[in-house]
Amino acid sequence: MRSAITMKPMIRTFVTAALGFTLLFPAMASAHTYSIKSGASDLRITLESLLGEHAELAVIAMQKGVDGAADFNDAAAALLANGDDLSAAIGSVYGADAAKAFKGLWNTHIGFFVDYVTATAKKDEAGRKVALDKLERYGTDFGAFLESANPNLKAADVADGLKAHVSQLIEAFNDYVNKDYAGAYKADREAYSHMMHFGHVLADAIVKQYPDKFTNQGASAASVDLRSALDGLLSEHGGLAVLAMQKGISDAPDFDAAAGALLANSDDLTAAIISVYGEDAGKAFKGLWNTHIGFFVDYVKATAAKDESKRKETLDKLNQYGTDFGAFLEGANPNNFKTADIAGALKPHVAQLISAFDSYVNKDYAKTYASTREAYAHMSHTGDYLAAGIVAQFQDKFHDPKAPDMTSTMKIWLKIGSSNIMIDDKSTMMDTAPFMWEGSTYIPLRFLAEGIGAKVTWDQASQTAWVKAGNDTLTFWVDKDYMEVNGVKKEIGAPIVLKDGRTQVPLRFITELLGWDVKWNEADWSITLTKAMAMKPGMDMGTHMHE
């Protein structure tokens, strides 16, 4: 158990450090204003939040089940209610039938975990193995279901992801049963993080499937990553706080490990703050954040001692903490954070955790888990508020890096009567030279087409050449003064000719048709062709010319 510590000196320290950082990285008046909100980012956060909550509630329910705790049924009901919310999210994308199918599959795997817990309580090793086998097969079935709904999700990949999910929850449970509490809560946090990641993967696949419905417009990738990190860590804080307070009032042997997981979550939150505001600010944040955790511990201790005056004193400190915490955040980011808003956001946080705890003590378990879920969801909203303020303050920091310029200007130089050709200043030889005929310059079709990355097919019988350039098909016939582009006839103005065994085409027509700029030099009868060519990373022009 930890006692309250003085906060005001820390507040001043944090404000000083954060403002110092702001002087180094001032908020910019940018032409690009990025937020944390978009259709795609909202989908990602929803799925991450619900899947993360599933992992936290599954850990709680499995512990309660093997302990034969009085609140097991209500913990399990909260887990199933989370499944209902997940099913609704799936239904919002794929419809009511898909939601129904998802819910059936999802609740089935929850049932398998319950079977594993029941078998463990009975020391039924055969039953444990049967449950594990069902869980492994479930991953394959669920993967097949998701792949049928979204081809961007592969059944094997989904099965592997769920195999890790099963492994982490089983490890957390087995460690708990074997009284390896440090291992249990380490696996608990890994399971939470893994399901958050699975939510991200699922959201990305849906966005790819429905890009018009779930756009990224308005939110940079960097800002959404910040939102995800803060929402995830703050929601996890809410869930771990509920469990630690339950363990504290029960004087459970795993209390220290549960409290340790809560403080480890604080370390990760601190790292997120450091990534924005620097080491000194992070250190001050950690002190402040852990102080409010200490106040909750004091409340648990006062409740155990039935010390009503101490309980009231601690609640007063928690409510004051919201104001103090708001003050230091406003000091760090005065344009986007307001003390009253932050105090207002933390007041429900305190109320929800206290409600979950008091209800647990009073054995009103339905209310316990209703408040637990509210506390979890509310902290995600708090994360949104903080992320939006930070992004608004540091538009430059959360501006996605510009994609590298993957275009290069390609230049081809050739000369009438000469077989020499220069491609980006590299000399090579054609097997026939460009020539003039009836006022037009001709060049071998195959050499030019393949030189600019197109593919040429020739049919000797009909004396027809097909050029495949990207999504376009160009068709040429010897002795014809027209051609076709994707079946549409176009006049060339001069006939295609066969000379030196090569199909020769009017240079200006073909190059301008393919988007090249043509320059004629009267002095030496040379021609320069230029075009901006898209390149793949790591590709040089020589590779592009002959791909």
N, C-alpha and C positions, 0 to 999 in steps of 0.2 A: 504494500500500500504506500502511496506517496502523498505527501502533504502539499498544500498550496504554497506557492512561492510568490514573492512580490513581482508584479508585472510592470509597473510604470517605468522603472529604469530601462527595462528591456524595450518598451515601446519607443522611448527616446532613441535608444541605440539603433533599432530597426529603421525608424524614420530617417535618422541621419545617414545610415548606410544606403537606404533605398534612394533617398534624394540625391546622394552623391552619385549613385549609379545613373540616375536620370540625367544628371548634368553631363555624364559621359555619353549617354545615348538619348538625346532629347527627342521628344515626340515630334514627328515630322508632319508638316502640312503636305500630304501626298495627293497626287492626282488619282492614285489608286486607293480606294478605301476598302479594306478587307474586314469581313466579319467572321463569326464562327458558324453562321447559320446558312444552310442551303438544304435542298431536298435530300441530296446524297448524304450530307453530314448528319442530318436529323435521323435518317434511317440507320446510319452506322451507330450513333449514340444509343438509339432505342434498342437495337439488337445487342450491342455490347452490354448495356445496363441490365437487360433482362437475363442474358446468359450468365453474366457475372453473379447476379443475385441468385440464380438457380444453384450455382456452385456453393455459395455461402449457406443457403437454406438447406441444401442437401447435407452438408457437413453437420449442421445443427440437428437436423432430423435424425441422421444416423447415430449421432452421439446419444440423443434422447431415447432412441429406440433400444439401443443395447443397454442403456442404464435403466430401462423400464420407468422413465420419468413420467410424471403426471401430465406434462405438457406435450408429450410425443404427438398425440393426435392433432393438436393445433399447429405444431411445427410442420407436420406432414401436410396439413390443409393449406398452410401458407405456401409450401413448395408446389402443391397442385394449383393454387391460385396463380402463382408465377407462370406455371405451364399454360394456364388459360390466357394470360396476357401475351405470352409468346405465340400461342395459336392465333390470337387476334391480329398480331403483327404480321404473321404469315398470310392470314386471310386478307389483310389490306392490300397485299401484293397479288396473291394468286387466287383469291376467291374463297367462298364458304366451303366448298368441297375439299379444297386443299387444306384449309384450316382444320376441318374435321379429321382428315387423314393424319395430319401432323400431330394433332392432339392425341389421337389413339396411339401412335408410335411413341410419342414423347412420354406419355403416362405409363406405357408399357415398360420403358427402361427404368422409370422411377420405381415401378413395382419390382423389377429385378434387384435393384439396390435394397429394397425393403426385405426381399427374400434372403439376400446375403446377410443382412443384419439379424434377421430372425434365426437363420441357421447358425450364425456365430453365437448368439445368446444361448442357443440350445447345444452348442458345441457339436454341431452336426457337420462334419467335414465334407461328407458327400453332398449335402445340401448346399454348402458354400461353393463347391466346385460346379454344381449344376447351375447355380445363379451366375457364376463367372462365365461359364460357357454361353449362357443365354445373352449376357451383356456383350460378349464378343461378337456373336452372330447378329445382334441388334445393330451394331455399327455398320455391318454390310447392308442390312435391310434399309436402314435410315439413309445410307449413302445412295442406294439405288433410288429411293424416293426423291431425294434432293436433285439427283442428276436428271431424273425424268421431268422435274419441274424447271430445271435450269441447266442447260448443257455446259455452262461455264463451271459448274461444280461436278467434279469427277467422283464417282462412287468410291473408288479406292482411296482417294485423298480424304474424303469425309470419314470413311471407316477408320483410317489411321488417326485422324484428329480425335474421334470419339474413343478410340482405344487409349489414347493418352489421357483423356478425360476420366475414363473408367479407372485407369491405373492410379491417377492422382487421388481420386476420391477413396478408392480402396486402400491406398497407402495411408491416407490421413486417418481413415477409420481403424485400420489394423494397428497403427502406431498408438492411437488412442486406447484401444483395447489392451495393448501390451504396455501401457503406461509410459510410452516414449512420447511425452507431451510436446517436447520441442520439435520432434519429427512430425507429429500430428499437425501442428499449426504451420510448420514450414510447408507441408504438402497442401494444407488448406489454402494458403496464399498462392501457391503454384497453380492449384486447380482454378482459383478465381481468375488469375492472370491468363491462364490458357483459354478459359471460356470467353473472356473479353476479346482475345485474339480471334477466336472462332467467330465471334460476332462481326468482327472487322472483315474477315474473309467472306462470310456470308453476304454482308452488305455490299462489298465490292462486286461480287458476282451478280447480285440483283441490279446494281447500278449499270453494270456492263450489259445486262440483258434489257434493261429499260432506261436507256440514257435520256430519253425525252421526259420521262416521269420523274427521275431522280437526278437532277442536274447539280453540278458543283458551282453554279453561278453565284458569285458574291463571296465565297469562302475560299481562302487559300488552303492548300494542303497542310502547310505549317500551322495555321491557326486551328484547323480541325484536329490535328495531332495534339495540340496543347489542350483543347477542349476535352478530348478523349482521356488524356492523362489525368487532368484535374478531376473530371467527373468520376473516373474510375477509382481514383485514390480516395476521394472524399466519400463516395458511396461505400467503399470497403471500410472506411473508418466508422461509418454508421453501423454497419453490420457487426464488426469486431467489437465495437463499444458495447452493444447490446449483450453479446455473448460474454464478454469479460465481466460486465456488471452482474450477470446471472451467476457466473462462477464465483464471483466475490461474495455475494450474499449467501451462497450455498457452502462457502468455505471449501470449494472443490479442489482436489489435488492438482488440477491443471490450470488453476487461476494464474499462476505466475507465467505459464507459457502463453495463455490467452492474452494477458496484459503485455507480454513481450511481443506478440504479433501485432498488437495495437500500436506499440511504440515503434516497431519496425515499419509499419505503415506511415507513421509520422516521419521517419527518416526518408522515406521515398517522397513524401510530400515536400520535405525540406529540399531534397535534390531538385525537384521541379521548380521551386522558388529560386534556388541558386542558379539554375539554368537561365533565368530571366534577370535576376537582380544581383547576383554575385554572392560570394561566400559570407561576408559579414551580415548581409541581410538574411541569408538562410539560417545562420546561427541564431540570430535574434528571433526569427520566425519559429524555429524549433522550440526555443525556450517558452515562447508564448503559447504555442499549440499544446505542448506537453503540460503546461500549467492548467489549461482547461480540462485536460484528461485527469489531472490530479484532483480537480474539484469534483468530478464525477466519482472518483474513488472515495473522496471524503464523504460524499453523499451516501455511498454504499455502506461505509463504515458507520456513519451516524444512524442509518436505518437498522443495521445489525445491532447497534447498541440501544436502539429505541430512544435516541436523543433527538427530540423534535426541534429543540432550539438550534442544535448543530445542523440539522437538515435545512432549516430555514436560512441559517447563516450561509450555508453552502449554495443554496439556490440564489441568494442575493449576489453572491460572488459570481456565479455563472451568468446571471443577467447583466452584471456590471462588465463582465469580461467581453460580452458582445460589443458594448460601447467602446471599450478600450481597444479591442481588436479592430473595430471600424476606424478608430482614430489613426492607428498606425498605417492602415492601408490607404486611407485618404491622404495621409502625409506622403506616402510613397507615390501615389497616383491621384493627385487632387482633381484632375479633369474628368476622371472616369469612376472613381470610388468615392462614395459619400458615407460618412460615419453612420448616419441614421439608417441608410439602406442596408449596410452590413449588419448593424445591430438587429435590424428587423429580420434579416435572413437567419441569423444565428439564434434568435429567440425561439422560433419553431423547432430548430434543431435540438435545443435544450429541452423544450417541452415534450417533443416526441420521444427522446431517449428516457426522460424521467417517467413519461407515461408507460413506456414499454417495461421499465424496471418496476415501477409501483404496481402495475397490473400483474407482473410476474410474482411479486411478493404477496399480493392479495389473491393469487391463484385464479385470476381472470385471464386465462391463457389465450382466449380468442382475441381479447383486446391487446394482449401482449404482442401477438404477432401482426395484428393490424397496425399497431404503432411502429413495430419493427420495420415493416414494409414502407410505411410512410417516411420513417427516418432515412431509410436507404434512398428512396426516390427524391426526397427533399435535398439531400446533399448533392445529387446530380445537378439540380437547379442552381445550387450555390456554386458549383463548379462552372456552370455556364456563365454566371455573372462574373466570376473572377476571370475566366478566360477572355470574355468579351472586353473587359476593362484593360487587360494586359495587351491584347491585340490592338485595341484602339490607341494605347499609349505608345506602342512600338511597332508602327506600321512597317517600318523598314526591316525590323527583325523577323516579322512574320509575313514578309513578302516572298512568295515562291521565287526561287532562283530562275532566271530566264533560261529557257531551253537553249542549249548550245546551237549556234548557227550551223545548221547541217546543209547549207547550200554553198555551192562554189561555182564561179563563172568558168565555163568550159570554152576553150577557144580552138578552132580548127583553121589552119591556113593551107591553102592549095593554090596551084597555078596551072593555067591552061597549057597543055602540051607536056607537063611534067608529071612523072609518076610519084614524085616526092610529096609527102603530106606531113604537116606539123600538127600534132595534137598536144596542146598545152606545152609547147616548146620542145616536145619530143618528136624526133623525126622517124618516119617509117615509110615504106614503099607500097604503093598499090600495084596490082598486076596490069593495070591499064590506066592511061592518063585521061584527065578531064579534057573535053574538046568542045569546040563551038560548032553549031550546025543550025543554019537558018535563023541566026540571031539569038539562039539560046545556048547556055552553057549546060553540058551534060556531065553526069558523074555516075559511076557504077552504083546501082541501087543497093546491092548487098553490102558493099563496103561502107557506104554512108549509114545505112540503117543499123548494121551491127556495130558500127563505130559509136552510135549514140544510144546503144543499149537495147535496140529492138531486135526481134527475131524474124528471119526471112525464110519463107518456104517457096520452092519453085516447082512448077509442074511443066515438064518439057512438052508434053503432048498438046496442051492447050496454050502453051507459052504464057502462063499466068504466074505472077509473083504475089504472095501475100506477106504483108509486113504486120507483125504484132507489136504494137507500141503501147505498153501499159494496158488499159482496158479497151484500146482501139484496134480495129483491124482495117488495114489499108490494102486494097486490091488493085493491081496494075496488069494491063494486057499489052503485049508488044503490038506496035502499030496503031494503038488506040490513043486518041488525044483526050481521053477522060479516064477517070478512075473512080473508085468508091471508098467511102469512109463509113464503116459500119452499115454497109448496104445502101448508103446515100450517094448518088452520082455527083461527081464534081468535074467541071471542065478544067483541063490542064493548060490548054492553049498551044500545046505542041505535042506531037506523038511520042510515045515510048519507042525506043529503038533498041535493036540487038546489035552490038558491036564488040568485036574481040571476045565473043563468047559470053558477054555480060549484058544484063538488062541495064540500059542506060536511061536515066530520067532527067528531066529539066531541073537543074540545081535549085533555082529560086523557088519554084513551086513546092518542091518536096520539103525544103528547109523551112520555108515560111509556114507550110501546113503543120509542121511539127514544132513550131514555135521558136525557130532560130532567127537571129538577126543576120542579114547578109550585107556585107560591104564589098564593093567592087573597086579595085585599084587599077585605073586606066593606064598608069605609068608602066606597070610590069605584068599586067593581065593576071593579077593575083586576086584571090577571093578570101575574105576572112569571115568565118562564122562564129557567133558567140551565143551562149545560152546559159542561164542560171540552172544548174543541175542539182537535184536533191541527192544527198549522199547518206549512206548509212554510217553510223559511228565506226571509225577505224578503216573506212574504205578510202582508197586513193583513186585518182581519176582513171588510172590504168585498169583497175579492177572494174570500175563502173563501165568503162568502155566496152568490155567484153563479157559482161555477166549474162 
